[in-house]
């Protein structure tokens, strides 16, 4: 078995672009669920509008990338308002149902054949990342090699630099806000919104602000996801994206600033390591074909990692850095 290849791809995944995108999605979701107690199951929609905001602006209308970024951010704010106005007065279970339905509606809208001219329908869009990589300060021939195991090209270095800068900026913003009186009101709403309302606070307004903030941070994850792959496809932003983000939040610890970042890194390194190991074992006949084929390794990895996460929830439901009280709340 090629253990060097296994460890190489596993270590790359710790700081890779997928980890960055999911970390940003989870940071936004942590604002919703961890700090405010909102069961938003439509986080994938915020990443989708961010990714398609860039793709449609540049590919379909041949407009500047900067304008696409602005349109993506504006679209995420508009989506938060459209989701929040009818749902934030609902109980937690109804809020979850409405948001997951809204996310699916948006995904199917991108797949609609009537909108193929602008969205590419199920094929998606490409050819919108050139302006971003034209700003690359590292030069076309630059690369970095770490211990002859991990190699990052100039393109990789640029997306990782921008992506991790966005992660750190998001964590800083969340940390500063949650230390402020505004953040303390959010935590109070999570604990007992009726008590907060009795003190004269506009609970609906605070929830809306939280939904907007978390949605905008999630939108940044959509930017990273789209620019790294230089392509968007609607099924990428399905409901499983939101479920993975929730897993990451709980794994790292809800209502912890760096919990989603650590959770994202651990989640993806486990998935990649298990997938690579199972594939190598199958290719080298360590595992017989009747037991598991190479094509089945991708499915089996979710079973094994999922089993590990179930055991984590049984024995440490608060996650790595979390407090058990943070996941035992009557969220509204």
C-alpha positions as CSV (number, residue, x, y, z in Angstrom):
1,X,0.0,0.0,0.0
2,X,1.2,3.5,-0.8
3,X,1.1,5.1,2.6
4,X,2.9,8.2,1.4
5,X,0.0,8.9,-1.0
6,X,-2.5,8.3,1.7
7,X,-0.9,10.7,4.2
8,X,-0.2,13.2,1.5
9,X,-3.8,13.7,0.4
10,X,-4.9,13.5,4.0
11,X,-2.6,16.2,5.2
12,X,-3.5,18.4,2.2
13,X,-7.1,18.2,3.2
14,X,-6.4,19.8,6.6
15,X,-5.8,23.2,5.0
16,X,-7.4,22.6,1.6
17,X,-10.0,24.7,-0.1
18,X,-12.8,22.2,0.7
19,X,-12.0,22.6,4.4
20,X,-12.0,26.4,4.0
21,X,-15.4,26.4,2.3
22,X,-17.0,24.2,4.9
23,X,-15.4,26.1,7.7
24,X,-17.0,29.3,6.5
25,X,-20.3,27.6,6.1
26,X,-20.0,26.2,9.6
27,X,-19.0,29.6,11.1
28,X,-22.1,31.1,9.6
29,X,-24.2,28.2,10.9
30,X,-22.6,28.6,14.3
31,X,-23.9,32.1,14.5
32,X,-27.4,30.8,13.7
33,X,-27.5,27.7,15.8
34,X,-24.7,27.9,18.3
35,X,-25.1,31.5,19.4
36,X,-28.8,32.3,18.5
37,X,-30.5,28.9,18.6
38,X,-31.9,29.1,15.1
39,X,-32.4,25.8,13.3
40,X,-31.5,26.9,9.8
41,X,-31.4,23.9,7.5
42,X,-30.9,26.1,4.4
43,X,-27.3,27.2,4.8
44,X,-26.3,25.5,1.5
45,X,-28.6,28.1,-0.2
46,X,-26.3,31.0,1.0
47,X,-23.3,29.3,-0.5
48,X,-25.2,28.7,-3.7
49,X,-26.2,32.3,-4.2
50,X,-22.6,33.4,-3.5
51,X,-21.2,30.9,-6.0
52,X,-23.8,31.6,-8.7
53,X,-23.6,35.4,-8.0
54,X,-20.0,35.3,-9.3
55,X,-20.6,32.7,-12.0
56,X,-23.6,34.3,-13.6
57,X,-22.2,37.8,-13.4
58,X,-18.9,36.9,-15.1
59,X,-19.8,33.9,-17.4
60,X,-23.4,34.9,-18.5
61,X,-23.1,38.7,-18.6
62,X,-19.3,39.2,-19.0
63,X,-19.2,41.7,-16.1
64,X,-16.2,42.2,-13.7
65,X,-15.5,39.7,-10.9
66,X,-15.7,42.5,-8.3
67,X,-19.3,43.2,-9.3
68,X,-20.1,39.5,-9.1
69,X,-18.8,39.4,-5.5
70,X,-21.0,42.4,-4.6
71,X,-24.0,40.8,-6.3
72,X,-23.3,37.5,-4.4
73,X,-23.2,39.3,-1.0
74,X,-26.3,41.3,-1.8
75,X,-28.1,38.2,-2.9
76,X,-27.2,36.5,0.4
77,X,-28.6,39.4,2.4
78,X,-31.8,39.4,0.3
79,X,-32.1,35.6,0.8
80,X,-31.7,36.0,4.5
81,X,-34.5,38.7,4.5
82,X,-36.8,36.5,2.4
83,X,-36.2,33.5,4.6
84,X,-36.3,35.4,7.9
85,X,-39.5,37.5,7.5
86,X,-41.9,34.6,7.3
87,X,-39.9,32.1,9.4
88,X,-38.3,33.7,12.4
89,X,-41.6,33.9,14.2
90,X,-42.0,30.2,13.9
91,X,-41.0,27.4,16.3
92,X,-37.7,25.6,15.7
93,X,-39.2,22.6,13.9
94,X,-41.2,24.7,11.5
95,X,-38.2,27.0,10.9
96,X,-36.1,23.9,10.0
97,X,-38.8,22.7,7.5
98,X,-39.2,26.0,5.8
99,X,-35.5,26.7,5.4
100,X,-34.6,23.3,4.0
101,X,-37.5,23.6,1.6
102,X,-36.3,27.1,0.5
103,X,-32.8,25.7,-0.1
104,X,-34.2,23.0,-2.3
105,X,-36.3,25.5,-4.2
106,X,-33.2,27.5,-5.0
107,X,-31.2,24.5,-6.0
108,X,-34.0,23.4,-8.4
109,X,-34.2,26.9,-9.7
110,X,-30.5,26.7,-10.8
111,X,-31.3,23.4,-12.5
112,X,-34.3,24.7,-14.4
113,X,-33.9,24.3,-18.2
114,X,-35.8,27.5,-18.8
115,X,-32.9,29.4,-17.1
116,X,-30.1,27.4,-18.9
117,X,-29.0,30.6,-20.8
118,X,-28.0,32.2,-17.5
119,X,-27.4,29.3,-15.0
120,X,-26.3,26.5,-17.3
121,X,-29.1,24.3,-15.7
122,X,-27.8,20.9,-14.5
123,X,-24.4,21.4,-16.4
124,X,-23.6,24.5,-14.3
125,X,-21.2,27.3,-15.4
126,X,-17.5,27.6,-16.0
127,X,-15.0,30.2,-17.1
128,X,-15.4,32.9,-14.4
129,X,-12.3,32.6,-12.3
130,X,-9.7,34.1,-14.7
131,X,-9.8,37.5,-13.2
132,X,-9.3,36.1,-9.7
133,X,-6.2,34.1,-10.6
134,X,-4.9,37.1,-12.6
135,X,-4.5,38.8,-9.2
136,X,-2.2,36.0,-8.0
137,X,0.9,37.6,-6.5
138,X,2.9,34.3,-6.3
139,X,3.6,34.1,-10.0
140,X,2.7,31.3,-12.4
141,X,5.8,29.1,-11.6
142,X,5.7,29.4,-7.8
143,X,5.1,26.3,-5.6
144,X,5.8,25.1,-2.1
145,X,6.8,21.6,-1.1
146,X,6.5,20.5,2.5
147,X,8.7,17.5,3.6
148,X,8.4,16.0,0.1
149,X,4.8,15.0,1.0
150,X,2.6,18.0,0.2
151,X,3.0,20.3,-2.8
152,X,0.9,23.4,-3.5
153,X,1.0,25.1,-6.8
154,X,0.8,28.9,-7.3
155,X,-2.9,28.5,-8.0
156,X,-3.3,26.5,-4.8
157,X,-1.4,29.0,-2.7
158,X,-3.5,31.9,-3.9
159,X,-6.9,30.4,-3.1
160,X,-5.5,29.1,0.2
161,X,-4.2,32.6,1.1
162,X,-7.5,34.3,0.3
163,X,-9.6,31.5,1.9
164,X,-7.8,31.3,5.2
165,X,-7.7,35.1,5.4
166,X,-11.6,35.1,5.0
167,X,-11.8,32.4,7.7
168,X,-9.6,34.4,10.2
169,X,-11.5,37.6,9.4
170,X,-14.9,35.8,10.0
171,X,-13.6,34.3,13.3
172,X,-12.4,37.8,14.4
173,X,-15.8,39.4,13.5
174,X,-17.7,36.7,15.3
175,X,-15.5,36.9,18.4
176,X,-15.8,40.7,18.6
177,X,-19.5,40.6,18.1
178,X,-20.2,37.9,20.6
179,X,-18.2,39.8,23.2
180,X,-20.3,42.8,22.6
181,X,-23.8,43.6,24.1
182,X,-25.3,42.6,20.8
183,X,-23.8,39.1,21.1
184,X,-24.9,38.8,24.7
185,X,-28.5,39.4,23.6
186,X,-28.2,36.7,20.9
187,X,-27.0,34.2,23.6
188,X,-29.9,35.3,25.8
189,X,-32.4,34.7,23.0
190,X,-30.9,31.2,22.6
191,X,-31.5,30.5,26.3
192,X,-35.0,32.0,26.6
193,X,-36.3,34.4,24.0
194,X,-39.5,35.1,26.1
195,X,-37.4,36.5,28.9
196,X,-35.5,38.7,26.4
197,X,-38.7,39.9,24.9
198,X,-40.0,40.8,28.4
199,X,-37.0,43.1,28.8
200,X,-38.1,45.2,25.8
201,X,-35.7,43.7,23.2
202,X,-36.9,43.2,19.7
203,X,-36.2,39.5,19.4
204,X,-37.3,39.3,15.7
205,X,-34.9,42.0,14.8
206,X,-31.9,40.4,16.5
207,X,-32.8,37.0,14.9
208,X,-32.9,38.7,11.5
209,X,-29.5,40.3,12.1
210,X,-28.1,36.9,13.1
211,X,-29.5,35.2,10.0
212,X,-28.0,37.9,7.8
213,X,-24.6,37.7,9.4
214,X,-24.4,33.9,9.3
215,X,-25.7,33.9,5.7
216,X,-23.1,36.4,4.5
217,X,-20.3,34.4,6.1
218,X,-21.7,31.3,4.4
219,X,-21.7,33.2,1.1
220,X,-18.0,33.7,1.4
221,X,-17.6,29.9,1.5
222,X,-19.5,29.8,-1.7
223,X,-17.0,32.2,-3.3
224,X,-14.1,30.0,-2.2
225,X,-15.8,26.8,-3.4
226,X,-16.6,28.2,-6.8
227,X,-13.3,30.0,-7.5
228,X,-11.2,27.0,-6.4
229,X,-13.1,24.7,-8.8
230,X,-13.6,27.3,-11.5
231,X,-17.0,25.9,-12.0
232,X,-20.4,25.7,-10.3
233,X,-23.0,23.0,-10.4
234,X,-26.4,23.2,-8.6
235,X,-26.3,19.7,-7.0
236,X,-23.1,20.7,-5.2
237,X,-25.3,22.9,-2.9
238,X,-27.8,20.2,-1.9
239,X,-29.1,19.5,1.6
240,X,-26.2,17.3,2.5
241,X,-24.0,20.4,2.4
242,X,-26.0,21.8,5.3
243,X,-25.9,18.5,7.2
244,X,-22.1,18.3,6.9
245,X,-21.9,21.9,8.2
246,X,-24.0,21.0,11.2
247,X,-21.8,17.9,11.8
248,X,-18.7,20.2,11.7
249,X,-20.3,22.7,14.2
250,X,-21.1,19.9,16.7
251,X,-17.8,18.2,16.2
252,X,-15.8,21.3,16.9
253,X,-18.1,22.6,19.6
254,X,-21.2,24.9,19.2
255,X,-20.8,28.5,20.3
256,X,-17.0,28.3,20.1
257,X,-15.3,30.8,17.7
258,X,-12.7,28.3,16.4
259,X,-14.9,25.2,16.9
260,X,-16.1,25.2,13.2
261,X,-12.6,25.6,11.9
262,X,-11.2,22.7,13.9
263,X,-14.3,20.6,13.2
264,X,-14.0,21.2,9.4
265,X,-10.3,20.2,9.4
266,X,-11.0,17.0,11.4
267,X,-14.1,16.1,9.5
268,X,-12.4,16.3,6.1
269,X,-9.1,14.7,7.1
270,X,-11.0,11.7,8.5
271,X,-13.1,11.4,5.3
272,X,-10.1,11.7,3.0
273,X,-7.9,9.3,5.1
274,X,-10.6,6.6,5.4
275,X,-11.4,6.9,1.7
276,X,-7.8,6.8,0.6
277,X,-7.0,3.9,2.9
278,X,-10.0,1.8,1.8
279,X,-9.3,2.5,-1.9
280,X,-5.6,1.4,-1.4
281,X,-6.7,-1.7,0.5
282,X,-9.1,-2.6,-2.3
283,X,-6.6,-1.9,-5.1
284,X,-3.9,-4.0,-3.4
285,X,-6.4,-6.9,-2.7
286,X,-6.0,-6.4,1.0
287,X,-9.8,-6.5,1.0
288,X,-11.4,-9.1,-1.3
289,X,-13.7,-7.8,-4.1
290,X,-16.6,-9.8,-2.6
291,X,-16.3,-7.7,0.6
292,X,-15.8,-4.2,-0.9
293,X,-14.8,-2.9,-4.4
294,X,-12.9,0.3,-5.1
295,X,-16.1,2.0,-6.2
296,X,-17.8,1.2,-2.9
297,X,-15.0,2.8,-0.8
298,X,-16.6,6.3,-1.1
299,X,-19.9,5.0,0.4
300,X,-18.2,2.9,3.1
301,X,-16.2,5.9,4.3
302,X,-19.4,7.8,5.2
303,X,-20.5,4.7,7.2
304,X,-17.3,4.5,9.2
305,X,-16.9,8.2,9.8
306,X,-20.6,8.4,10.6
307,X,-20.3,5.6,13.2
308,X,-17.4,7.5,14.8
309,X,-19.5,10.7,14.9
310,X,-22.4,8.8,16.5
311,X,-20.0,7.5,19.2
312,X,-18.8,11.1,19.7
313,X,-22.3,12.3,20.2
314,X,-22.9,9.5,22.8
315,X,-19.8,10.1,24.8
316,X,-19.0,13.8,24.2
317,X,-22.1,15.5,22.7
318,X,-20.6,18.9,23.3
319,X,-17.9,18.3,20.7
320,X,-14.2,18.9,21.1
321,X,-14.2,22.4,22.5
322,X,-17.9,22.8,23.4
323,X,-19.9,23.0,26.5
324,X,-22.6,20.3,27.0
325,X,-25.1,23.1,27.9
326,X,-24.7,24.6,24.4
327,X,-26.3,21.5,22.7
328,X,-29.0,20.9,25.3
329,X,-31.0,24.0,24.6
330,X,-34.6,24.3,23.7
331,X,-33.8,26.2,20.5
332,X,-36.6,28.2,19.0
